Amino acid sequence: MENNHPFIKISQKDEVFYITKMDIKFLRETVNFHFREPYRNEENEENKIDKYIDSLESMGINTERKIDGIQRRTQISRIKKIQEFVEQSQDSLFPSSVILTCNSLTEEELEEAIVGEEIGNFNFPSNTIFTIIDGQHRLAGLLASNLKKFELPVTLFFNTSLSMSTKIFSDINGNQKSVNKSLLYDLYNNMEGEYEEEKEYSEIVRELNQNTSSPLYRQVKMLGTGPGTISQAFLIENSKKAFDKLDQRELSKQKKYEELFKFFRSVQTTFPRDWPNVFDSESKTNIELRTDVNVISKTNGIGALLLLFPKVFLLVRKNKTYKEVMGLVKSYDWSDAPKGSGKHAQKMIYEDLKRLMDENLS
């Protein structure tokens, strides 16, 4: 394979990376596509994933699923649009670089591959594999095209840890509207150090969604897509706000999980006809998942309930149970809940619930 890859070495703070170029034939032979899929546990989801992989392979793109990957599934339609753009436009250019990492080489192979210091050439061995950190749609569209000759600028890292690769992706995409916020929160599970609090809440929400006995079982759109009525990012952010308001940041992750579990269980049993998961009190498990859901388990309902949570939490601390406290608002009619979108509707529902709770407390 073509092995002429001039580079410029870049040093920033304590990290080193390289600016280089690679031609499309070389990239087809060496790039490994992957997608993050930590939540597959149902047969129909497995079938969807297999179909997705087959679709990519039919375009000449080999991919694999990883529990701890950093990329979300590529959009087939987006790849095809890029492919068509490249093939049909005579003046299509891709001046911005894709970001790759190479973790497949030993230290000895790496020393031989890098010829030069600040400026030089890469001489990669045949077993070289690159993993994408950023730019997967552009690269997939190009590799799926019929182009034979095409050079692409590449920013290249070597031997990056999962935590480091995740941080690079998050730093690049954290402020871009096009990247789903739920994916960024989910990626904090890969990271160490400064994102421990985000990682903690991400793990709490993941468990609330995956635990088959949880009142929120399969109600969260993990990675911002798929089944569920409430986004992962929304639940993380508003759960964190609730504990911050209580000044309970120091509670352990397990304790926060338990308090949220008990709170939403009390919501589930107080409003059994409204809640999407049907709970069996004898077996203490969910026995049915309704497909018809109302506002209680959507953004406005969950947002209002998490605004109410600090008040409920403090009442529970005064020798009450979550079931007793939520029983104070059992007459609330969710079908008459204020309509609308955003924080205003959530606050209106919260104020209605709080007013009803205060009336029954007095």
Residue pairs with C-beta under 8 A, 6 or more apart in sequence:
1 25
1 26
1 29
1 30
1 126
2 23
2 25
2 26
3 26
3 122
3 123
3 124
4 121
5 20
5 21
5 22
5 26
5 121
5 122
5 124
6 20
6 21
6 119
6 120
6 121
6 122
7 18
7 19
7 20
7 114
7 116
7 119
7 120
7 121
7 122
7 156
8 18
8 19
8 20
8 118
8 119
9 16
9 18
9 117
9 118
9 119
9 120
10 16
10 17
10 18
10 19
15 157
17 155
17 156
17 157
18 122
18 155
18 156
18 157
18 158
19 97
19 153
19 154
19 155
19 156
20 122
20 153
20 154
20 156
21 151
21 152
21 153
21 154
22 151
22 152
22 154
23 149
23 150
23 151
23 152
24 142
24 143
24 145
24 147
24 148
24 149
24 150
24 151
24 152
25 148
25 149
27 130
27 139
27 142
27 143
27 152
28 60
28 143
30 124
30 128
30 129
30 130
31 100
31 129
31 130
31 131
31 132
31 139
31 143
32 62
32 64
32 129
32 130
32 131
32 132
33 56
33 61
33 62
33 63
33 64
33 71
33 74
33 132
33 136
33 140
34 63
34 64
34 65
34 66
34 69
34 71
34 131
34 132
35 63
35 64
35 65
35 66
35 69
35 71
35 72
35 73
35 74
36 65
36 66
36 67
36 68
36 69
36 70
36 71
36 72
36 183
36 186
36 187
36 223
37 49
37 65
37 66
37 67
37 69
37 73
38 67
38 68
38 186
38 189
38 206
38 222
39 45
39 206
39 209
39 210
39 222
39 223
39 226
40 46
40 49
40 65
41 210
45 226
49 65
52 73
52 76
53 63
53 64
53 65
55 76
56 62
56 63
56 74
56 76
56 79
56 140
57 63
59 79
59 80
59 83
59 140
59 144
60 143
60 144
61 79
61 140
61 143
61 144
63 74
68 162
68 189
68 190
70 133
70 162
70 165
70 166
70 169
70 187
70 190
71 132
71 136
71 169
72 180
72 183
72 223
72 225
74 136
74 137
74 140
75 137
78 137
78 141
79 137
79 140
79 141
79 144
80 141
80 144
81 141
82 137
82 138
82 140
82 141
82 142
83 141
83 142
83 144
83 145
85 92
85 141
86 92
86 141
86 142
86 145
86 147
86 150
87 145
87 146
87 147
94 138
94 142
94 152
94 153
95 153
96 135
96 138
96 153
97 135
97 152
97 153
97 154
97 155
98 132
98 134
98 135
98 136
98 138
98 139
98 152
98 153
98 154
98 155
99 132
99 133
99 134
99 135
99 154
99 155
99 156
99 157
99 168
99 172
100 130
100 131
100 132
100 133
100 154
100 155
100 156
100 157
101 130
101 131
101 133
101 156
101 157
101 158
101 159
101 160
101 165
102 128
102 129
102 130
102 131
102 156
102 157
102 158
102 159
103 129
103 131
103 158
103 159
103 160
104 127
104 128
104 129
104 130
105 113
105 125
105 127
105 128
105 158
105 159
109 125
109 127
110 158
110 159
112 123
112 125
113 122
113 123
113 124
113 125
113 128
114 120
114 122
115 121
115 122
115 123
130 156
131 165
132 139
133 157
133 160
133 165
133 168
133 169
134 168
134 169
134 172
134 173
139 152
142 150
142 152
157 164
157 165
157 168
160 168
162 190
163 190
163 191
163 192
163 193
165 190
166 187
166 188
166 190
166 191
167 191
169 187
170 184
170 187
170 188
170 191
173 179
173 184
174 184
180 223
180 224
180 225
180 233
181 224
181 231
181 233
182 221
182 222
182 223
182 224
182 225
182 231
182 232
182 233
183 223
183 224
184 233
185 198
185 201
185 202
185 232
185 233
185 236
186 202
186 206
186 222
186 223
186 232
188 195
188 198
188 199
188 202
189 199
189 202
189 203
189 206
191 199
197 240
197 249
198 236
200 253
200 256
201 236
201 239
201 240
201 256
202 232
202 236
203 253
204 236
204 239
204 253
204 256
204 257
204 260
205 220
205 232
205 235
205 236
205 239
206 222
207 214
207 257
208 214
208 215
208 216
208 217
208 220
208 235
208 257
208 260
208 261
208 264
209 216
209 217
209 218
209 219
209 220
209 222
209 228
209 232
210 217
211 217
211 261
212 285
212 286
213 284
213 285
213 286
214 261
214 264
214 286
215 261
215 264
215 265
215 267
215 268
215 275
215 277
215 279
215 286
216 235
216 264
216 277
217 277
217 286
217 289
218 227
218 228
218 277
218 289
219 228
219 229
219 230
219 276
219 277
219 297
220 228
220 230
220 231
220 232
220 235
221 227
221 228
221 229
221 230
221 231
221 232
222 228
222 232
223 232
224 231
224 232
224 233
229 276
229 293
229 297
229 298
230 297
230 298
230 299
230 302
231 299
234 299
234 302
234 303
235 302
238 302
238 303
238 306
238 307
239 256
239 260
239 306
241 306
242 306
242 307
242 309
242 310
242 313
243 249
243 251
243 256
245 310
246 310
246 313
246 314
248 256
248 313
251 259
259 313
260 309
262 322
263 305
263 309
263 312
263 313
263 322
263 326
264 305
265 279
265 322
266 312
266 321
266 322
266 323
266 325
266 326
267 275
267 296
267 305
267 326
268 275
268 277
268 279
269 279
269 281
269 323
269 326
270 323
270 326
270 327
270 329
270 330
271 296
271 330
271 332
271 334
272 278
272 279
274 294
274 296
274 297
274 334
275 296
275 297
276 289
276 290
276 293
276 297
277 286
277 288
277 289
277 290
278 286
278 287
278 288
278 289
278 290
279 285
279 286
279 287
280 286
280 287
294 301
294 334
294 335
294 337
295 301
295 334
295 337
295 349
296 302
296 305
296 334
296 337
299 341
299 346
300 337
300 338
300 340
300 341
300 345
300 346
300 349
301 334
301 337
301 349
303 343
303 346
303 349
303 350
304 346
304 347
304 348
304 349
304 350
304 353
305 350
305 353
307 346
307 347
307 350
308 350
308 353
308 354
308 357
311 354
311 357
312 322
312 325
312 326
315 325
316 322
316 325
325 357
328 356
328 357
328 360
328 361
329 353
329 356
329 357
329 360
331 356
332 352
332 353
332 356
337 349
337 352
338 345
338 348
338 349
338 352
339 345
340 348
